[in-house]
Amino acid sequence: MASMIDKEVEMEILRFIRIYKDGSIDRLLGSPRVPPSPDDQDPETCVSSKDIIISQDPTISARLYLPKLDQAHLQRLPILVYFHGGGFFFESAFSRDHQRFLNSLVAQAQVVAISVEYRLAPEHLLPICYEDCWAALQWVASNSIDSTVGTNYREPWLSHGDFKRFFIGGDSAGANIVHNMAIRAGVESLPGDVKIVGAFLNHPYFWSSNAISELSEMGQLRASHVDELALPSLVWNFVYPSAPGGIDNPMINPTAPGAPSLAGLGCSRLLVTVAEMDVMRNRALAYYDAVQKSNWEGEVELVRVDGEDHAFQILNLDTQNAKNLVKRLASFLN
């Protein structure tokens, strides 16, 4: 009887997570974790990967990716720091789906990639993940300091990277992190004075208190969306219950009154991608429009994909649309 009481549900977000009164947590969705391929390269892409510890306190780790190197052309490669999606409370840098996606992207773009394993809610509520990701960016950039003399890299694989071609990217919640990292990079310098050349945001997790009424006014509110439309606010309040301004906090609503000016984005190029069936697509479009109208001096591009839903390039990598998007991202990184 006691065990039944212990496993009584405290709260849940259906399809995603269940929290019990005894404090235990079941994450109900997400692809399984898989090991890296440090020596025996991925058979499909010939990409090698390995896991590293960025920080012991706080605990921040990452999975590094290195494409097969052509011994005849040992030029340095662009560097990509990647932030995975999952609503800030599930998925992992070590998940099978993100491993497959990054293997494909790294092979096509010929980049060195660092996929950050930041701490998740509800064990670690926001804004902790933002601090983890900024610390990871600082750590990666710090590897540039000795690169001027060509020795003493902290991470040997980053010796293949060109810190003058430094990118960040992510999907969904990871794309939200990308925006917030770019805003912070516009105010704070990275070690070695490393500059973010470009950032891509795939299906960014942005929302606002007006998002549902905006869809209704545009005639895009469908009965099938009712449950989906409640999810962005529900998740945000779950992962960041103390957020000033709630769902209009600038970290989830970059166009909210009082949000940092988009003219301050700390990168030179920006790529925003949207999927036709994604309930958050209009917020991504509003973000793209706001960047265009700001006084930001960089170059912003938009990629629309018809007939697809949120994060399709992660969940359905073998489709032609997913392959086309990976190819477009690879072009952006080069």
Sequence and secondary structure as in RCSB ss.txt:
>XXXX:A:sequence
MASMIDKEVEMEILRFIRIYKDGSIDRLLGSPRVPPSPDDQDPETCVSSKDIIISQDPTISARLYLPKLDQAHLQ
RLPILVYFHGGGFFFESAFSRDHQRFLNSLVAQAQVVAISVEYRLAPEHLLPICYEDCWAALQWVASNSIDSTVG
TNYREPWLSHGDFKRFFIGGDSAGANIVHNMAIRAGVESLPGDVKIVGAFLNHPYFWSSNAISELSEMGQLRASH
VDELALPSLVWNFVYPSAPGGIDNPMINPTAPGAPSLAGLGCSRLLVTVAEMDVMRNRALAYYDAVQKSNWEGEV
ELVRVDGEDHAFQILNLDTQNAKNLVKRLASFLN
>XXXX:A:secstr
 HHHHHT EEEEETTTEEEETTS EEE  S  B    SSS  TTT  EEEEEEEETTTTEEEEEEE    TT   
 EEEEEEE  STTTS  TTBHHHHHHHHHHHHHHT EEEEEE   TTTS TTHHHHHHHHHHHHHHHTTGGGGTT
   SSGGGGGEEEEEEEEEEETHHHHHHHHHHHHHTTS  GGG  EEEEEEES     TTHHHHHHHTT   GGG
HHHHHHHHHHHHHH TT TTGGGSTTT TTSTT   GGG SEEEEEEEEETT TTHHHHHHHHHHHHHS   SEE
EEEEETT  TTHHHHTTTSHHHHHHHHHHHHHH 
